[in-house]
Amino acid sequence: MAEVPAVPLTLEGSSVLHQMFRIRRAAWRELAESRREEILEKATAVLQAIAYNTGDSQAGHPNQSALYSQLGHKSDLILLHFRDSLEDLHRVELGIAGLELSDYLEPAYSYLSVVELGLYDSSAKTYAQLAERGLEPHSLEWNAGVAEVIRRQSAAMAPRLYPRIPESKYLCFYPMDRKRGEQTNWYQVSMAERQRMMHEHGLIGRRYAECVKQIITTSIGFDDWEWGVDLFADDPLVFKNLIYEMRFDEVSAVYALFGTFHVGLRVQFADLPRILAGAL
């Protein structure tokens, strides 16, 4: 028998795009008030139409976009989009680019990813069961068994794979990697050991489940980091407390690398005139 695969099974759902923009305020202020109103009226109508529309999804998944006013200098606006496919995301992206308002928005950052649920526990059980049946890893029979597990799990986990964007007041987004250094390499740790660490890591998150909602997306093959993390809460201090506690966990302390953090305050698309005027 060949060695059991080291790669855990995963489930994938909504395609996700984060867009960060800086407002070109000097150019915006040069416009006559009537022109600003005209541009914003057209932009707001388009943006409100994409905010929530299940009609774009044949599967009935939430197809949503949300707007956040970002704190700090990294950008002014965060647009968060959840769609059924990369094509759907790109249509939204092109639609926004086609707005006259985009002439006054400077792209500062973007992040492309897909909602992912890792199945460490199910992977170990599935691989063991298939091996007990005498199936060779990656054979047709083995792959069929894996596909059936993924089909069942995807159906059961559909609300988590195609989530609604939480209505929470604050968003904290950051990308992250697992270390692949000469001394410490997550991808050379055994499946059983990674399963143990991820289980312990998940216990911390569960303690915060009532005050923060978390959506993990995979960006492997899509963007510069391996995962994106979106945290939603009404109290921003929850972000600090959760992430600080997780830093002491073995998965984070030994194997995690973190990218730039982005924190935004949820606003409605109808609030754009006030945001561009420098008010909230």
N, C-alpha and C positions, 0 to 999 in steps of 0.2 A: 504493500500500500504506500502511495506517495504521502508526503507530510501534509497534515491538515492545513488549510490556508491560514495565513497570519492576518489577513485583511478582514475586519468585521463587516457584517452586512449593514447597509444603510438604506433608509427610505428618503426619497426626495419629493418635494411638493412645490409650493409657489416659487416662481422666479421673483427675485427681489433686486431693486435698484435704489441706491441712495444717491441723491444729487445734492451737492452743496454749491451755493452761489454767493458771490459778493455783489452787492448792489452798487452800480456805478452812479453814485449819488450826485456827483458834480454834473454829469451829463443829464441826469434826470431833472435836476433843479433848473437847468437851462430851458426846459420845455415850458410852454405856456400852460397854465392850469387847465385850460380846456383840452389840450392835447393829452395831458397826463390822465385826465378823467376818461377820455375816449379810449386810450390804450388799456387802462385798468378795467374798464367795463368789458371790453372784448376778452381780456385775459381771464378775468374772474369767471365769466360765463363758461369758458372752456375748462378751466381748472375745477370748477364746481361740478362739471359734468363727469370728470374722471375721478372725483373723490370717492365715490362708491357706486359701482355699477356691476351687478351680477349678470346683467344682460350680455356682457361681453364674454361670459364664460358658459360654454355649452354644458359644463359639468355642474354649474350652479355654485362654483366657488366664489368667495368674496374677492372681487377685483377692486382694490382700493388704492387711494393715494392720500397722503397726509402731509400737512405743512407744519414746520417748526421754525421758530425764530431762534437762531443759534446764539449762544452766549460766547463771548470772546472774539478774537480777531480772525479765526480760521475761516469763517464765512458768516454771512448774514442769514441765509435761508437754507433749510434742509427740506428737500422733497423726498418722501419715502413712498415707493411704489411696490405693490404686490400684484403680480399677474400670473396667469396660467403658463406662460411660455416666454422665452427670450424675445420671440417675435412680437408678442403683445407688449412687452416692456419697451421694445424699440419704437413701436408705433406711438406710445405715450411720449417717449423721449423726443421723437421727431415733431410731434404735435406741439410740445412746449417750445422747441427750437423755432418753430414756425410763427410763434407769437411775436408781435412787435415789441412786447415787453422784454423779450430775450435780448434785444439790443442793449438793454440797460442792466443785464445780469451777466456777470463774469463767472464762468465755471471755475470753482476753486478745488473741487475734489469729487470723485464719484466712486461707487463701489458696487460691483455686480456679484450676485451670489444666488444660491437656491436653498430654500428651507430644507434642513436635513435632520433626521433623527437617527442616531447611532444605535445599533442593536447588539451591544456586546453580549448581554445575557442570552438573547435568542440565537446569536451566532454560535456561541459555544455549544448550546443544546442541539442546534440544527446540525452542526458539523459532526458532533458525537453520534447522533442518531443515524445520519447518513453513512458514517464510517462503520457503525455496527451492522448495517445492512450489506456491508462489503462493497460499497460503491467507491469508485476511484474519483478523487477530487478533480473537478473540472470535466468529468465525463458527461455525456448527454443526460444520463440518469441523475447524476449529481446536480447538474445545473437545473434540471426540471424540479428537483426537490427544493432547491434554493428558491427558484422562481415562485413556487407555490407558497412558501413561507412569506416571501416579500408581498405577494398578492394579498394574503390574509391580513398581514400586519398593516399594509397600506390602507385597506378598507377600514380596519379597526381604528387606525390613527388619523383618519382623514381630517377631523377638526384641528389637529395639531399640525398636519402637513400643509393645510390651506387655511391658515388662521386669519381672523379679523385683526386689523390694527387696533390695539387697545386704545381706549379714549383717555388714558392717563395723561396727566398734566405735563410730565417731563419724559424726555427720551435721552438715553445714553447709548451711543453706538461706538464700538471699537472693533478693529480687526485683530486677529491673533494667529500665532503659529505654535506648533510643537517643535521643540529643539531637535536639531539634527547635527549636533556638534561632535567633535572627536571623542570627547569624554562622556557626553550624555546624549543619547539618541533615542527618542520616543519610538521610532520605527524599528528599532532592534530589540525592544522589550517584548517578551512573550505575550501571546494573547491573554493567557490567564492572569498575568500580572497587570496588564493594562485594564482588563476587566475589573480587577479588584480596586485599582486606583480610581477608575471612573465611577464605580459604585460609591466609594467614599466621597468623592468629589460631588456627586449628585445629592448626597444627603445634606450638604450645606445649603444648596439651592432650594431644597424642599422646605427648609426652615423659614425661608423668606417668601414662600409661595403666596401668602395672603397679602403681601404689601408690594411685591414686584412681579411683573410678568416678563418672561425671558423667551426670546425667539433666537435660535441658533441657525445660522445659514452656512453652507459650505461654499467656498470660493476657489477650491482646488481646480485648476484649469481655467478659471474665469477671471481671477484678479491676483494681486501681488501677494496677498496673505492666504492662509489656508481656511480660516473661518471668520465669519462676522458675528458679532454678538449685539443684539438689541435688547436693552432693558427699559421697561416702561414702569413708571411709578408716579404717585402724586406727591411724594416727599423725596426730593433729590438726595437727601442724606442717606437714604436706603442704598443708593448706588455705592457710596463710599463704604458703608458698613459691610455690604455683601462682598464687594471686590476685595476689601481689606482682609476679611476673614478667609476668603478663598486663597489669598496669597500665602497663607500658612499651610494650606493643604498641599500634599505631596505632588499632585498633578501640576499645580501652578508653580509651587516653589522650585521644583526641579526641572520641569519640562516646558513651561509656558514662556512665550515671548509676546509682548503686547505692542500694538501699534498706537496710532494717535486716537485720543478720545474726543468725541464730539457730543456736546450736551445741548439740547434744544428745548424750548418751551412750546407746547402745542398751541397753534393758532388756527383759525379758520381761513379758508381762501378769501372770504368776504372781508377779512381783516387786512388784506394786502395794502389798501390805500393808506391805512394808518402806519403799517410797518415801513412803507417807502417814505412816509412823511417823518419817520423817526419817532413814532409813538407806539405804544402797546395797549 
